[in-house]
Amino acid sequence: MYPPRSGSRQGKKRTSRRRRRRVWAWINVMLLLMITGVLAYSFMDDNNQDSSPPPPVSPVTSSSPEAAATEALPTGEAPGTEAVATATATATATPEPAPERTQEATPVPAETAEAAATPASTEQAAATDAPLATTGTAGGLVSGLPENASGGTVKLSFAGDIIFSGKAGELLQKKGYDYSYSALDGMFKKDDLTVVNLETPITTRGVGAKNKQFVFKGPPKALDALKSAGVDAVNLANNHTLDQGEEGLLDTLKHLGERGIPHVGAGKNSKEAYSAQFFERKGIKIALLGFTRVMPVIEWKAEAGKPGLASVYDSAEALRAIAAAKQQADVVVVVVHWGRERMEQYDKTQQDMGRSFIDAGADLVMGGHPHVLQGIEPYKGKWIAYSTGNFIFTRGSVPATWETAVFEAECSKQGQCSLKLKPMDAELAQPVPMNEADGQLLLHRVESISSGLIQIRNDGTVTQTVK
């Protein structure tokens, strides 16, 4: 027997209402997802803007790349680096420092340290941090050392940031400063030139920089172990070299000089700071220069009669120095402090500047400051390694800062260089070679953050992807 028609209509109405409710529910879900996506994209875009102006004229409190470190460090000995200052790489005059957003004097939480370190600038609000997606080869050249390279070659090694302060310094005082190199099996004695970024003023005097949240200081005896390990030269162009003022810088230069350790990137005046150091190895002349695009205040820049750093907020002087070095050397290497802390992806500012160095005559560009490894780019037959990460450092809570590598280059008299990575664990105050499995994962990651421009073989050799 059939049900009454009224009952059938009621059932259809209920079914229709349920269907409409389901449709509206799905519409609401989709709208919420779209709104969430837009907000997330907006947040990431804001955080990724390459918008920092040149450093202010007066001291400001700055954040640390190791603000997330779990250990509590004594005042003036905490690990970290200060406000990242990135601007467009040009050879034009630097504009007057832009007004800076007020920053708090208290430590910045790990989640917000990145944003606090980069105040906004309307001039570059439209700029993007993403590297240019390039295909093929720039200038028709493939980066690397040709198999039929004529003449001999030299082997160069580059490692990341070194400090002798905080928990790292405390451990080294107990174990001895040669502890840092005890797991390396003398690798720096087997090459022709080893360069590191010395991110600690070496002095027993000095006055800690005012209104600077983190300042470093290392004892002169730390340099003895560094030299004994085979380190041949240090870069001083970074945002900690004047942590103990000009007195600390001058002491650093003195102690390095007494031990016969050449330095680049800082000096008693601008001429010395921007000058290259030259090394003759196996009949090949190598020029080394150091520059920084990260300074807490503009007064840290070296001037004609004033000690300081080789700044590249205005890169004109640096480009001239590179061109001059190329006239005297077979291989020109630039070590540069730049980029954003704990960011594995290099940005357009770094890319523009790195390319400008090569256009000026550099054969190899080795970057530092982000405290993590960044990608590698081939350009006009040359290599740009955007960040070598930490090396002898404290141990924070950000896993990416625990992994690093020694970058090995083999270069010919014609300025052509191969590149190879030796994966390392950056333990507290001691780099240790990675095991095979972890090393392969690290190599794959560096390859993946290099914008598809390179491939890295199992032995760490970097090759260009030719499209």
Buried (B, 14 or more C-beta within 10 A) or exposed (E): EEEEEEEEEEEEEEEEEEEEEEEEEEEEEEEEEEEEEEEEEEEEEEBBBBBBBBBBEEBBBBBBBBBBBEBEBEEBBBBBBBBBBBBBBBBEEBEEBBEBEEBEEEBBEBEEBBBBBBBBBEEBEEBBBBBEEBEEBBEEBBBBBEEEBEEEBBBBBBBBBBBBBBBBBBBBEEEEBBBBBEBBEEBBEEBBBBBBBBBBBBBEEBEBBEEBBBBBBBBBBBBBBBEBBBBBBBBBBBBBBBBBBBBBBBBBBEBBEEEEBBBBBBBBBBEBBBBBBEBEBEEBBBBBBBBBBBBBBBBBBBEEEBBBBBBBBBBEBBBEBBBBBBEEBBBBBBBBBBBBBBBBBBBBBBBBBBBBBBBBBBBBBBBBBBBBBBBBBBBBBBBBBBBBBBBBBBBBEBEBBBBBBBBBBBBBBBBBBBBBBBBBBBBBBBBEBBEEEEBBEBBEBBBEBBBBBBEBEEEBBBBBBEE
